[in-house]
Amino acid sequence: MSEDRTSPAQAATMPGLRPLTVGEQGHLDSLRAHVRRSRTDVTDVADVARLVHETFTGWAGDAGAAVPEGVVAALGVVVGDLVVARAPGAHWVLRTAGPTPTPCVVSPDGEAAVLPLDDIRARWDIGVTPDWASGYVAAAAAHLAVSGLPTEDADRTPAFEVPQQRTPAPAGSLPRRTAAPAPDDTPAPSTGYRTPGDLPEPPSPATQDLGLRALEHALDAVLGGECPLVTFAMTHDGVHRVVQTFPGDSRESADRARAWVRASGAAAAVVAWEGELPGDEPGTHAVVVEASGPGRPSMVVGHRYAPAKTSGEGRARAPRPVGEPMIVGQGDPLL
């Protein structure tokens, strides 16, 4: 079997990207096997984040040690696999642009890419926090998940359509991730808004899509074990999307995310954080997303969830969504 033959994986169509060869896929598999030998659950973002942090701190504690390049690359592969698992249709390809070809993960349309091996190697130079890997997975998956969303005509001024009073397209409907109510689930109070089109000043369809996709991704993250959610912000300038995570206390980090968004000059933006929804009792868990275009009131949406319980807290259970997604209302413009 030739090492140069391309794999049957989905082909990359964008310049500077190509499908992995069978040999390159085999190399990634060998790196995955190296991590599995540590008995780490490579499908659990919290377990992988712990391994990444412990590996870094162990290396940093030995002042004379060289960077374990092979180990770092192996960790980058399993981090990238977590991104693939959380961004439907995302897949590995080889990025041939740049000084050195490197594996990367791209969106289904090939328009957005993340470079887990390069990004984790860069952290070895600047430091790895305990939650870096989980935040990276959340941000990278969000970046890939929104690629290909409909945008307004590039030659239109402003870059995004002025919001109008109209019923949104079907894509603007709230994502439904319902679960059968459990005994400790409290009914979700209604705000009176059933769809984004019911808001006094609905965002443009593109901004609605950006916000609702971010809400679905945030819920996926906490159901996948990232609890609480690592605050993230996303900006879109009409062409490129940029995602940034903000670890720390959710209220403080959400404020930092909004400040970052305001300074971006973007055409649309999203901020997502762990919070509470109207009527919630203290200790209730929810993911909250705010999205807006320049100078327009933001759309605020959220979804409650129940975190996992261990056997020491009674009957063990996996995390699950609670109720349905909720349109909270509108807030001040993010931009």
Secondary structure, 3 states (H helix, E strand, C coil): CCCCCECCCCCCCCCCEECCEHHHHHHHHHHHHHHHCCCCCCCCHHHHHHHHHHHHHHHHCCCCCCCCHHHHHHHHHHHHHHHHHHCCCCEEEEECCCCCCEEEEECCCCCCEECHHHHHHHHHHHCCCCCHHHHHHHHHHHHHHCCCCCCCCCCCCCCCCCCCCCCCCHHHCCCCCCCCCCCCCCCCCCCCCCCHHHCCCCCCHHHHHHHHHHHHHHHHHHHCCCCCCCEEEEEECCCCEEEEEECCCHHHHHHHHHHHHHCCCCCEEEEEEEECCCCCCCCCEEEEEEEECCCCCEEEEEEEEECCECHHHCCCECCEEEEEEEEEEEECCCC
